[in-house]
Amino acid sequence: MLGAAPRPARPKPQSERMRVRVERQTLRRLPRTSAIVFTIRVYLTPLTELGPDEAGRLVAAIRGVREQEVVYR
């Protein structure tokens, strides 16, 4: 039996092609009908456009992810 073909090397990440994706979800009650509206707004920002403060907060958020969440995701 022949052995499995070796896996190709993973491509190196290129920061200029990476984006940070953030979702903002809101619930609003309409004044006249009292209906509730659920909205989702997605923001995509090139990684290279993050300022030092934003990049620092992103690093802190990534480091703060618990092991169980890493396995789940």
N, CA, C and O atoms as CSV, one atom per row, in Angstrom:
chain,resi,resn,atom,element,x,y,z
A,1,MET,N,N,0.844,-1.177,0.000
A,1,MET,CA,C,0.000,0.000,0.000
A,1,MET,C,C,0.895,1.248,0.000
A,1,MET,O,O,1.901,1.294,0.708
A,2,LEU,N,N,0.533,2.228,-0.775
A,2,LEU,CA,C,1.307,3.453,-0.851
A,2,LEU,C,C,1.015,4.348,0.340
A,2,LEU,O,O,-0.105,4.369,0.849
A,3,GLY,N,N,2.037,5.094,0.787
A,3,GLY,CA,C,1.857,6.034,1.891
A,3,GLY,C,C,1.087,7.270,1.426
A,3,GLY,O,O,0.985,7.560,0.234
A,4,ALA,N,N,0.563,7.965,2.390
A,4,ALA,CA,C,-0.189,9.180,2.069
A,4,ALA,C,C,0.765,10.247,1.544
A,4,ALA,O,O,1.913,10.350,1.977
A,5,ALA,N,N,0.268,11.020,0.621
A,5,ALA,CA,C,1.077,12.107,0.062
A,5,ALA,C,C,1.307,13.156,1.146
A,5,ALA,O,O,0.403,13.436,1.933
A,6,PRO,N,N,2.493,13.735,1.197
A,6,PRO,CA,C,2.741,14.763,2.218
A,6,PRO,C,C,1.862,15.980,1.984
A,6,PRO,O,O,1.559,16.349,0.850
A,7,ARG,N,N,1.463,16.587,3.087
A,7,ARG,CA,C,0.636,17.785,2.985
A,7,ARG,C,C,1.484,18.946,2.496
A,7,ARG,O,O,2.646,19.079,2.880
A,8,PRO,N,N,0.905,19.782,1.653
A,8,PRO,CA,C,1.667,20.969,1.220
A,8,PRO,C,C,1.854,21.916,2.406
A,8,PRO,O,O,1.038,21.932,3.328
A,9,ALA,N,N,2.905,22.685,2.378
A,9,ALA,CA,C,3.186,23.635,3.449
A,9,ALA,C,C,2.088,24.703,3.486
A,9,ALA,O,O,1.583,25.140,2.452
A,10,ARG,N,N,1.740,25.105,4.705
A,10,ARG,CA,C,0.745,26.162,4.850
A,10,ARG,C,C,1.336,27.479,4.363
A,10,ARG,O,O,2.502,27.775,4.623
A,11,PRO,N,N,0.536,28.262,3.662
A,11,PRO,CA,C,1.062,29.554,3.217
A,11,PRO,C,C,1.300,30.468,4.415
A,11,PRO,O,O,0.579,30.390,5.410
A,12,LYS,N,N,2.298,31.323,4.324
A,12,LYS,CA,C,2.597,32.254,5.407
A,12,LYS,C,C,1.538,33.354,5.430
A,12,LYS,O,O,1.144,33.866,4.382
A,13,PRO,N,N,1.080,33.716,6.630
A,13,PRO,CA,C,0.093,34.803,6.713
A,13,PRO,C,C,0.670,36.109,6.176
A,13,PRO,O,O,1.835,36.429,6.412
A,14,GLN,N,N,-0.139,36.840,5.469
A,14,GLN,CA,C,0.279,38.131,4.928
A,14,GLN,C,C,-0.604,39.205,5.564
A,14,GLN,O,O,-1.807,39.260,5.308
A,15,SER,N,N,0.002,40.055,6.392
A,15,SER,CA,C,-0.785,41.034,7.148
A,15,SER,C,C,-1.576,41.967,6.236
A,15,SER,O,O,-2.656,42.423,6.613
A,16,GLU,N,N,-1.063,42.254,5.055
A,16,GLU,CA,C,-1.796,43.162,4.162
A,16,GLU,C,C,-3.076,42.533,3.612
A,16,GLU,O,O,-3.917,43.238,3.055
A,17,ARG,N,N,-3.234,41.224,3.759
A,17,ARG,CA,C,-4.450,40.553,3.291
A,17,ARG,C,C,-5.410,40.224,4.435
A,17,ARG,O,O,-6.520,39.750,4.194
A,18,MET,N,N,-4.991,40.472,5.676
A,18,MET,CA,C,-5.807,40.126,6.840
A,18,MET,C,C,-6.760,41.254,7.205
A,18,MET,O,O,-6.453,42.431,7.014
A,19,ARG,N,N,-7.908,40.882,7.730
A,19,ARG,CA,C,-8.923,41.837,8.165
A,19,ARG,C,C,-9.359,41.479,9.584
A,19,ARG,O,O,-9.370,40.311,9.973
A,20,VAL,N,N,-9.717,42.507,10.342
A,20,VAL,CA,C,-10.332,42.314,11.642
A,20,VAL,C,C,-11.830,42.466,11.431
A,20,VAL,O,O,-12.287,43.476,10.896
A,21,ARG,N,N,-12.596,41.461,11.850
A,21,ARG,CA,C,-14.048,41.478,11.656
A,21,ARG,C,C,-14.705,41.669,13.018
A,21,ARG,O,O,-14.453,40.911,13.955
A,22,VAL,N,N,-15.551,42.691,13.116
A,22,VAL,CA,C,-16.271,42.989,14.346
A,22,VAL,C,C,-17.751,43.083,14.015
A,22,VAL,O,O,-18.134,43.701,13.022
A,23,GLU,N,N,-18.584,42.465,14.854
A,23,GLU,CA,C,-20.034,42.564,14.680
A,23,GLU,C,C,-20.612,43.394,15.808
A,23,GLU,O,O,-20.203,43.262,16.962
A,24,ARG,N,N,-21.552,44.238,15.475
A,24,ARG,CA,C,-22.308,44.980,16.480
A,24,ARG,C,C,-23.762,44.581,16.318
A,24,ARG,O,O,-24.367,44.797,15.268
A,25,GLN,N,N,-24.317,43.994,17.377
A,25,GLN,CA,C,-25.701,43.544,17.346
A,25,GLN,C,C,-26.524,44.434,18.275
A,25,GLN,O,O,-26.099,44.735,19.391
A,26,THR,N,N,-27.700,44.854,17.812
A,26,THR,CA,C,-28.552,45.714,18.622
A,26,THR,C,C,-29.993,45.242,18.583
A,26,THR,O,O,-30.451,44.654,17.602
A,27,LEU,N,N,-30.694,45.513,19.670
A,27,LEU,CA,C,-32.144,45.316,19.761
A,27,LEU,C,C,-32.756,46.686,20.007
A,27,LEU,O,O,-32.315,47.423,20.888
A,28,ARG,N,N,-33.768,47.018,19.230
A,28,ARG,CA,C,-34.455,48.309,19.407
A,28,ARG,C,C,-35.960,48.095,19.369
A,28,ARG,O,O,-36.476,47.303,18.580
A,29,ARG,N,N,-36.640,48.811,20.228
A,29,ARG,CA,C,-38.098,48.776,20.211
A,29,ARG,C,C,-38.583,50.003,19.444
A,29,ARG,O,O,-38.194,51.131,19.746
A,30,LEU,N,N,-39.426,49.772,18.463
A,30,LEU,CA,C,-39.965,50.873,17.673
A,30,LEU,C,C,-41.046,51.600,18.471
A,30,LEU,O,O,-41.894,50.963,19.096
A,31,PRO,N,N,-41.016,52.920,18.452
A,31,PRO,CA,C,-41.909,53.673,19.330
A,31,PRO,C,C,-43.414,53.531,19.016
A,31,PRO,O,O,-44.232,53.446,19.932
A,32,ARG,N,N,-43.767,53.507,17.744
A,32,ARG,CA,C,-45.203,53.468,17.412
A,32,ARG,C,C,-45.813,52.081,17.525
A,32,ARG,O,O,-46.939,51.929,17.998
A,33,THR,N,N,-45.071,51.067,17.091
A,33,THR,CA,C,-45.638,49.715,17.050
A,33,THR,C,C,-45.189,48.838,18.210
A,33,THR,O,O,-45.785,47.789,18.456
A,34,SER,N,N,-44.154,49.248,18.922
A,34,SER,CA,C,-43.541,48.465,20.003
A,34,SER,C,C,-42.895,47.175,19.495
A,34,SER,O,O,-42.532,46.296,20.276
A,35,ALA,N,N,-42.759,47.080,18.168
A,35,ALA,CA,C,-42.072,45.914,17.609
A,35,ALA,C,C,-40.586,46.007,17.969
A,35,ALA,O,O,-40.042,47.098,18.141
A,36,ILE,N,N,-39.947,44.851,18.078
A,36,ILE,CA,C,-38.521,44.813,18.391
A,36,ILE,C,C,-37.759,44.474,17.110
A,36,ILE,O,O,-38.091,43.518,16.410
A,37,VAL,N,N,-36.741,45.268,16.820
A,37,VAL,CA,C,-35.932,45.076,15.626
A,37,VAL,C,C,-34.532,44.631,16.053
A,37,VAL,O,O,-33.902,45.266,16.898
A,38,PHE,N,N,-34.059,43.546,15.467
A,38,PHE,CA,C,-32.716,43.039,15.734
A,38,PHE,C,C,-31.864,43.351,14.510
A,38,PHE,O,O,-32.218,42.975,13.392
A,39,THR,N,N,-30.740,44.040,14.718
A,39,THR,CA,C,-29.870,44.364,13.593
A,39,THR,C,C,-28.450,43.878,13.871
A,39,THR,O,O,-28.014,43.792,15.019
A,40,ILE,N,N,-27.757,43.571,12.805
A,40,ILE,CA,C,-26.351,43.196,12.879
A,40,ILE,C,C,-25.596,44.076,11.901
A,40,ILE,O,O,-25.959,44.186,10.730
A,41,ARG,N,N,-24.548,44.696,12.395
A,41,ARG,CA,C,-23.673,45.514,11.542
A,41,ARG,C,C,-22.288,44.906,11.611
A,41,ARG,O,O,-21.747,44.699,12.698
A,42,VAL,N,N,-21.717,44.622,10.460
A,42,VAL,CA,C,-20.392,43.998,10.390
A,42,VAL,C,C,-19.390,45.038,9.906
A,42,VAL,O,O,-19.613,45.721,8.906
A,43,TYR,N,N,-18.286,45.146,10.631
A,43,TYR,CA,C,-17.208,46.047,10.258
A,43,TYR,C,C,-15.978,45.214,9.910
A,43,TYR,O,O,-15.592,44.332,10.678
A,44,LEU,N,N,-15.364,45.481,8.774
A,44,LEU,CA,C,-14.128,44.825,8.357
A,44,LEU,C,C,-13.054,45.900,8.221
A,44,LEU,O,O,-13.202,46.856,7.460
A,45,THR,N,N,-11.975,45.724,8.971
A,45,THR,CA,C,-10.888,46.695,8.951
A,45,THR,C,C,-9.597,45.987,8.587
A,45,THR,O,O,-9.266,44.975,9.204
A,46,PRO,N,N,-8.858,46.483,7.610
A,46,PRO,CA,C,-7.567,45.870,7.303
A,46,PRO,C,C,-6.661,45.909,8.541
A,46,PRO,O,O,-6.582,46.927,9.229
A,47,LEU,N,N,-5.997,44.817,8.808
A,47,LEU,CA,C,-5.107,44.710,9.967
A,47,LEU,C,C,-4.049,45.804,9.951
A,47,LEU,O,O,-3.658,46.318,10.999
A,48,THR,N,N,-3.593,46.152,8.769
A,48,THR,CA,C,-2.539,47.158,8.648
A,48,THR,C,C,-3.022,48.562,8.989
A,48,THR,O,O,-2.203,49.465,9.163
A,49,GLU,N,N,-4.345,48.766,9.090
A,49,GLU,CA,C,-4.885,50.087,9.408
A,49,GLU,C,C,-5.140,50.292,10.896
A,49,GLU,O,O,-5.576,51.370,11.299
A,50,LEU,N,N,-4.880,49.289,11.713
A,50,LEU,CA,C,-5.078,49.436,13.151
A,50,LEU,C,C,-3.990,50.325,13.731
A,50,LEU,O,O,-2.815,50.190,13.390
A,51,GLY,N,N,-4.388,51.222,14.598
A,51,GLY,CA,C,-3.420,52.054,15.298
A,51,GLY,C,C,-2.804,51.268,16.454
A,51,GLY,O,O,-3.254,50.162,16.752
A,52,PRO,N,N,-1.786,51.820,17.106
A,52,PRO,CA,C,-1.118,51.113,18.203
A,52,PRO,C,C,-2.067,50.745,19.348
A,52,PRO,O,O,-1.969,49.648,19.897
A,53,ASP,N,N,-2.981,51.643,19.713
A,53,ASP,CA,C,-3.920,51.343,20.795
A,53,ASP,C,C,-4.869,50.215,20.403
A,53,ASP,O,O,-5.126,49.307,21.193
A,54,GLU,N,N,-5.383,50.278,19.186
A,54,GLU,CA,C,-6.297,49.233,18.712
A,54,GLU,C,C,-5.584,47.891,18.614
A,54,GLU,O,O,-6.135,46.864,19.012
A,55,ALA,N,N,-4.377,47.894,18.093
A,55,ALA,CA,C,-3.611,46.650,17.983
A,55,ALA,C,C,-3.340,46.073,19.368
A,55,ALA,O,O,-3.417,44.860,19.559
A,56,GLY,N,N,-3.024,46.930,20.332
A,56,GLY,CA,C,-2.779,46.472,21.702
A,56,GLY,C,C,-4.017,45.848,22.323
A,56,GLY,O,O,-3.924,44.829,23.007
A,57,ARG,N,N,-5.180,46.454,22.090
A,57,ARG,CA,C,-6.434,45.888,22.615
A,57,ARG,C,C,-6.748,44.555,21.947
A,57,ARG,O,O,-7.245,43.638,22.601
A,58,LEU,N,N,-6.463,44.439,20.652
A,58,LEU,CA,C,-6.689,43.176,19.948
A,58,LEU,C,C,-5.797,42.078,20.516
A,58,LEU,O,O,-6.260,40.961,20.749
A,59,VAL,N,N,-4.523,42.387,20.740
A,59,VAL,CA,C,-3.603,41.405,21.320
A,59,VAL,C,C,-4.085,40.985,22.705
A,59,VAL,O,O,-4.076,39.796,23.023
A,60,ALA,N,N,-4.508,41.945,23.537
A,60,ALA,CA,C,-4.998,41.630,24.881
A,60,ALA,C,C,-6.239,40.735,24.818
A,60,ALA,O,O,-6.386,39.813,25.620
A,61,ALA,N,N,-7.129,41.011,23.861
A,61,ALA,CA,C,-8.342,40.195,23.722
A,61,ALA,C,C,-7.998,38.775,23.306
A,61,ALA,O,O,-8.584,37.822,23.819
A,62,ILE,N,N,-7.057,38.621,22.386
A,62,ILE,CA,C,-6.656,37.284,21.939
A,62,ILE,C,C,-6.006,36.515,23.079
A,62,ILE,O,O,-6.287,35.333,23.273
A,63,ARG,N,N,-5.142,37.180,23.829
A,63,ARG,CA,C,-4.483,36.512,24.964
A,63,ARG,C,C,-5.466,36.157,26.067
A,63,ARG,O,O,-5.214,35.238,26.846
A,64,GLY,N,N,-6.578,36.867,26.144
A,64,GLY,CA,C,-7.566,36.614,27.183
A,64,GLY,C,C,-8.535,35.480,26.881
A,64,GLY,O,O,-9.357,35.132,27.729
A,65,VAL,N,N,-8.455,34.900,25.696
A,65,VAL,CA,C,-9.359,33.804,25.334
A,65,VAL,C,C,-8.977,32.556,26.128
A,65,VAL,O,O,-7.817,32.145,26.149
A,66,ARG,N,N,-9.978,31.963,26.781
A,66,ARG,CA,C,-9.731,30.760,27.582
A,66,ARG,C,C,-9.515,29.538,26.688
A,66,ARG,O,O,-9.967,29.503,25.544
A,67,GLU,N,N,-8.829,28.558,27.220
A,67,GLU,CA,C,-8.502,27.339,26.471
A,67,GLU,C,C,-9.752,26.642,25.937
A,67,GLU,O,O,-9.756,26.141,24.812
A,68,GLN,N,N,-10.819,26.612,26.753
A,68,GLN,CA,C,-12.062,25.952,26.309
A,68,GLN,C,C,-12.642,26.652,25.081
A,68,GLN,O,O,-13.195,25.997,24.197
A,69,GLU,N,N,-12.519,27.975,25.024
A,69,GLU,CA,C,-13.022,28.711,23.872
A,69,GLU,C,C,-12.190,28.424,22.628
A,69,GLU,O,O,-12.731,28.321,21.526
A,70,VAL,N,N,-10.883,28.295,22.799
A,70,VAL,CA,C,-10.004,27.994,21.669
A,70,VAL,C,C,-10.392,26.646,21.071
A,70,VAL,O,O,-10.498,26.513,19.852
A,71,VAL,N,N,-10.601,25.655,21.918
A,71,VAL,CA,C,-10.983,24.313,21.445
A,71,VAL,C,C,-12.342,24.364,20.772
A,71,VAL,O,O,-12.538,23.735,19.732
A,72,TYR,N,N,-13.293,25.107,21.350
A,72,TYR,CA,C,-14.638,25.209,20.798
A,72,TYR,C,C,-14.641,25.861,19.431
A,72,TYR,O,O,-15.329,25.405,18.518
A,73,ARG,N,N,-13.864,26.941,19.289
A,73,ARG,CA,C,-13.869,27.691,18.034
A,73,ARG,C,C,-13.056,26.988,16.988
A,73,ARG,O,O,-12.945,27.473,15.863
